[in-house]
Amino acid sequence: MAYELIELDRDGRVATLRLNRPKALNALNAEMMSEVARALAELEADDGIGCVILTGSDKAFAAGADIKEMVDDNYLDIYKTDRFEQNHCSIERFRKPIIAAVSGYALGGGCEIAMMCDFIIASNTAKFGQPEINLGVIPGIGGTQRLARAIGKAKAMDLCLTGRMMDAAEAEHSGLVARVVPVDDLMDTARGAANKIAGHSQPANMILKEVIDAGYELTLREGIRFERRMFQSLFATEDQKEGMNAFIEKRKPHFKHR
Ligand code: CAA
């Protein structure tokens, strides 16, 4: 089925999923997020895809959850539908590597879905924030938790309590984004990173992100034990033999499970 509010392009082993609701600055409504979830399910099942880029427009990655859609919700509406769980959180459940390429506004739910990705590459025009406090609410798709873990309590409190925006340079200094590049270079940089990732062993990529993510919920000792077990498990793959033999033979590896 075709998509109306997102664009999905495949180039080799990299898929780019572009949020495309420009008149609303890519505000995340139910229809768009159901398309995102559907596209991610399609990409998860596609062995030809090794990495995904989630992006928006130059002006807005996404300006947040759609305020107009939820303004009339009462407690029971929003509780019973658990509006954001199923579709928005498909990004955090996605098992292959996924990069957020952010230009312009990444506010509220927009910042939250960028943080659900494995890492963020930002253009110099990117602006991040959790301005929900201005609407009489608080972040509701993980913003308070992921932002505090990413940039520390002081800055997370500052951003969430004041509702101010943080520019790309501050976001990079704070550890929220991995790289900042000029706006015209954003997609080339994201594609370069995604192509490199997609060329690696897929099981190793998937296990790697699972292990790093698990570290947020485990003690150091448990996390290290999990890492060790997962490291050991990769010796059951042909890709481990190929990767190590290729190094010894001074050639490029040709991973079977890409
Ligand atoms: N929801 C719905 N519509 C939105 C929107 C949002 N989050 N953000 C922008 N829009 C719409 C505007 O209503 C406007 O539509 P109309 O032309 O029909 O009036 C259009 O997008 C353009 O927006 P602006 O005219 O406001 O553009 P601007 O350049 O003057 O300002 C902005 C840009 C600073 C990003 C401003 O639009 C803004 O503050 N947006 C809201 C940001 C926000 O509060 N996000 C948090 C949402 S709540 C949330 O995300 C909760 C959660 O965690 C689950």
Residues whose N, C-alpha, C, O or C-beta is under 5 A from the ligand:
A	BS01	CAA	K23 A24 L25 A27 A63 G64 A65 D66 I67 K68 Y105 L107 G108 G109 P131 E132 I138 P139 G140 I141
